[in-house]
């Protein structure tokens, strides 16, 4: 099936494909190409670093948690799954925050980037870190179709909100995209976490 193709190489391939499609749609409909080179570069680098650091923060816990949770499921000790999820996701978010805060402070002090932009980027980064940490548990449970569904819902909401933020509330293009992406990731994280529970 289509889901099997997406997840055959890596379980993040299919969901990230939906994010790429959403980003391209936002670029097209929000007039991203009409922005100055500096604004486009800042946003592109922001999204790139959000994804890179989120993946780096989630990956140290993947193998340990995967092995532990697989053992619990095999032993039919299902009561251990929730505590494992709590600890794994919390540890991932704490690591993400510890790496992200100094980076954000440097952007503000040295880079002169507006505080609201940095704050929104930081929230987006934490939301994606939560999504990736929860995705590990959902993939252990073999809920690939649900993960794909959650990302599809989240990216549809992201795209619709980006249009609302830009054309109704008159936010800037980059803030519209970043805000809607953050809300989309939060929605995905909530759905994934609810599925684990």
Secondary structure by P-SEA (a helix, b strand, c coil): caaaaaaccccaaaaaaaaaaaaaaaaaaaccccccaaaaaaaaaaaaaaaaaaaaaaccaaaaaaaaaaaaaaaccccaaaaaaaaaaaaaaaaaaaacaaaaaaaaacccccaaaaaaaaaaaaaaaaaaaaaaaaaaacaaaaaaaaaaaaaaaaaaaaaaaaccccccaaaaaaaaaaaaaaaaaaaaaaaac
